[in-house]
């Protein structure tokens, strides 16, 4: 037997298979087209609307916050908008107004419009009901809090992680749960 007819071992065959898969994936043009789609998405959901937002001095916004209709979003001074948060104002009238010294933890979702749910009509074909959302000064929304259209959260309030706020929260309240309910009041510093 000559050396050229020696069968390849399982380890060598596995390495060649991995190399072929790697080359197939990086040479696939769909990868580069998908990359362009991601850039386009970030352009309209993270960059374009961000330029339209009225934002106070000293406010920090994570680079991956998603905005809709930025012209109807106002954020006060010294506030912080955490990673992967969503601020979606309404398409025509629903505004989001966030006060000063507000902290939104990661993945907070605030929307100023809701779909309608009339039977017999697909919900995506129904008009949205838009209502303003107002977040007062010195409010802290924990991770993954959802705030629905028409809600006002009073100044000094804290909303616990994972809560779904469907009704107004009075000032200086601590609210938790689904739906969010007030469980305590913040005391003034003595």
C-alpha positions, 0 to 999 in steps of 0.5 A, a space after each residue: 500500500 502506498 501512502 496516498 491510499 491511507 484512509 483518514 482517521 475520524 478526527 481528521 474527517 471531523 476537522 474537515 467537516 467543521 472547516 467546510 461548515 465554517 467556510 460555507 457560513 462565512 461565504 453565504 451572502 445571506 449573512 451579509 444581507 441579514 447584517 444590512 437588515 440589522 443596521 437598517 433596523 437599528 437606524 430606524 428604531 435606535 438612531 433616527 427617533 433619538 435625534 427627535 427626542 427632547 432630552 434634558 441636561 445630564 440624562 444618560 440613554 443606553 445605546 440600545 434603547 428602542 424608540 418610536 415616534 421620538 418627536 412625542 418623547 420628552 425626558 427631563 434632566 439627570 435621568 437614566 434610561 437603561 439597556 434595552 428599554 423601549 419608549 414607544 410614543 403613539 403614531 399620532 397623539 400619544 406622548 411619553 413625558 419623563 421627569 427629572 432624576 428618573 431611573 429606568 432599569 433595563 428592559 422597561 417598556 413604556 407605550 402610549 398606544 394600545 390596540 383595540 380588541 373588537 371581535 370579528 376584526 383582526 386586532 392589527 386592522 383596528 385603530 390604536 387608542 393613544 393616551 399620554 404616559 407621564 412619569 413624574 420626577 424622582 421615579 424609579 422603574 425596576 427591570 422589565 416594568 411595563 407601563 401602558 397607555 394613559 398611565 401617570 406615575 406620581 413623583 417619588 414613586 418606585 415600581 418593582 421589577 416585572 410589574 405591569 402598570 395599567 392604572 395611575 400610581 400616586 406620588 411617593 408610592 411603592 408599587 409591585 405586581 401584575 397588575 401593579 398595586 401600591 403596597 407602601 408609601 415612601 417616607 420623607 427623610 428625617 
